[in-house]
Amino acid sequence: MDNNKKEFKPYIPADKVVPEFTVTALLIGILLAIVFGAANAYLGLLVGMTVSASIPAAVISMGIIRVILRKDSILENNMVQTIGSAGESVAAGAIFTLPALFLWAEEGKIAFPSILSIAMIALFGGILGVCFMVPLRQALIVEEHGTLPFPEGTACAEVLLAGEEGGSKAGTVFAGLGIAAFYKFLADGMQLFPSEIGHAFKNYSGAQIGMQVLPALGGVGYICGPKISSYMFAGGTLSWFVLMPMIALFGGDAVIFPASVSVSELLATSGPSALWSNYIKYIGAGAVATGGIISLIKSLPLIVRTFKQALGSMKKNAGSGKQLRTEQDLPFPLLIGVILVIAVLIWILPIFPVNLVGALIIVVFGFFFATVSSRMVGLIGSSNNPVSGMTIATLLFATVILKATGTTGLTGMVGAISIGGIICIVAAIAGDASQDLKTGFIVGATPSKQQVGEIIGVVASSAAIGFVLYLLNEAWGYGTEKIPAAQATMMKMLVEGIMNEELPWAMILIGVFVAIVVEILKMPVMPFAVGMYLPFSLSAGIMAGGIVRIFVEKKKGTEAEKKARTDRGLLFTSGMIAGEGIIGILLAVFAVVKIDSKIILPFHLPQVGSLVLYIALLVLLYVVCMKADKEK
């Protein structure tokens, strides 16, 4: 690939027209947007992070269009992954913020948010994210081609360009999906074996070792890799084997806010997990918030440079007529009109408890963070994009502004979460759109058609996300061990604390300074902080997947062989995550309609059976990766 953009020639030349925006691509893309959106919503609420859906959507598309329908169109496949990946980004933005509204409703403070209000927040945030990203395409993707790597976008293009392998690659995704779905149904549906194993230490009060033996966790660990997994594991180790035993040792009979009973009583009645829910969550929240702010501060020079570049690109695009098919963006006046209409609707619609100041905050912060997000994913990829950090900064600013302008109490808190929810979705969608447009730039797609496809994916997933959030809350409830909803719980605590001035600042400050120490030691703060915040059993399950990745990468072979093994594992684990997510949603339906108890088996394997089966699953993952050698 030539680094000089003037000499770069896309796979499909600009003067060649092939099927792209077809009914087939739209239908498959919409279906995948809803499926991956629901699966990622479940995953994100469980482990606090989502995974990119672009590559699995692309290979599934190739499996359907090339193998089943006997058609051959790389641009149709690209359109499918563009639409399908939008669902994952909408889900990521929604789950990091909107469950806070459900938590307040459970406490009786507000009414439950309507399906329509959730859909409108997701829809407006998603459309704004696309509109804000379009003017950046020329500057970030075309003019900096060869400079900004856009890891996921480039990798997805490579998958599409290797289309002749589409059948086997799609089979790998579906194999992972089917195996994980069956495993999850046996564990949490029929309860053949416990999905979480653990042991509390009698002579080391407050500490508890454990692991959630679920396919999605192993998949996340493999995709993130051993380094990120180990940082999360280290954060969990600090919380569960240092901080919690210290609280148990020194707390004793003391009643420490926010708990209403003594530390000893908490341990006696609920075990070590009570220390996590009453204290560690606040320490972890301080660390996560600090990690997000540190990542923004470190990015300030990049942010300023990208912002100037974006403004310059907008001026240039406004006065230039596009000729070539591969240079056609949505018209600039149309984008401005849509942004203004959405801003006015946010201000006047009663669904949004936001005043004029709040609407202006959304537009200004939205464009600012869309710019940041698009540049960040170009450098470090979507998985490392600090979307939650941007949302924390927005929430802090929005809450203070709303309080200062007289919008206080529950109205102000709901308004702050609504603003944060829209901004979070804006940043997530802007990052996803930039990766998709990079893929399109390489394969020779029509940008304006991709941008419309992204909006269609946003509309489809926005219509579904409210039902998914209601379903999961009705089945298990947010903030529980089943679905901790880590980011949303933390956002709720921050907004409440600022509005009511009731945060346990001592604990939050402990987390703040732990994060600062981690930064001084030159470790990535965010995964470490998330590990501190989440239950140790989650981090342990993720670490197991990271260990498999170590064995795969250490296996001797040429660079091409190593890459083939790793990529095959990425496809298989993407399927595993989707499979568990789909069964998770299905089990939530069973729980809501009260038939979950009817499928439980009369016998159950002990904890050691769970461990053996999880190890077997991880060994299977390793074998699948090694199978790439035989296919050479």
Secondary structure, DSSP 8 states (H G I E B T S, - for coil): --S-TTT---SS-TT-----S-HHHHHHHHHHHHHHHHHHHHHHHHHS-----HHHHHHHHHIIIIIIS----HHHHHHHHHHHHHHHHHHHHHHTTTHHHHHHHHTTSS----HHHHHHHHHHHHHHHHHHHGGGHIIIIITTBTTB--HHHHHHHHHHHTGGGHHHHHHHHHHHHHHHHHHHIIIIIS-SS-SEEEEE-SSSTT-EEEEE--HHHHHHHHHHHHHHHHHHHHHHHHIIIIIHHHHHHHHTT---TT-SS-HHHHHHHH-HHHHIIIIIHHHHHHHHHHHHHHHHHHTHHHHHHHHHHHHHHHHHHHT----SGGG----HHHHHHHHHHHHHHHHH-TTS---HHHHHHHHHHHHHHHHHHHHHHHHH-GGG--HHHHHHHHHHHHHHHHHHTT--HHHHHHHHHHHHHHHHHHHHHHHHHHHHHHHHHHHT--HHHHHHHHHHHHHHHHHHHHHHHHHHHHHT-TTSSS---HHHHHHHHHHHHHHHS---HHHHHHHHHHHHHHHHTT--HHHHHHHHHS-HHHHHHHHHHHHHHHHHHHS---HHHHHHHHHHHHHHHHHHHHHHHHHHHHHHHHHHTT-GGGG--S----HHHHHHHHHHHHHHHHHHHHHHHHH-
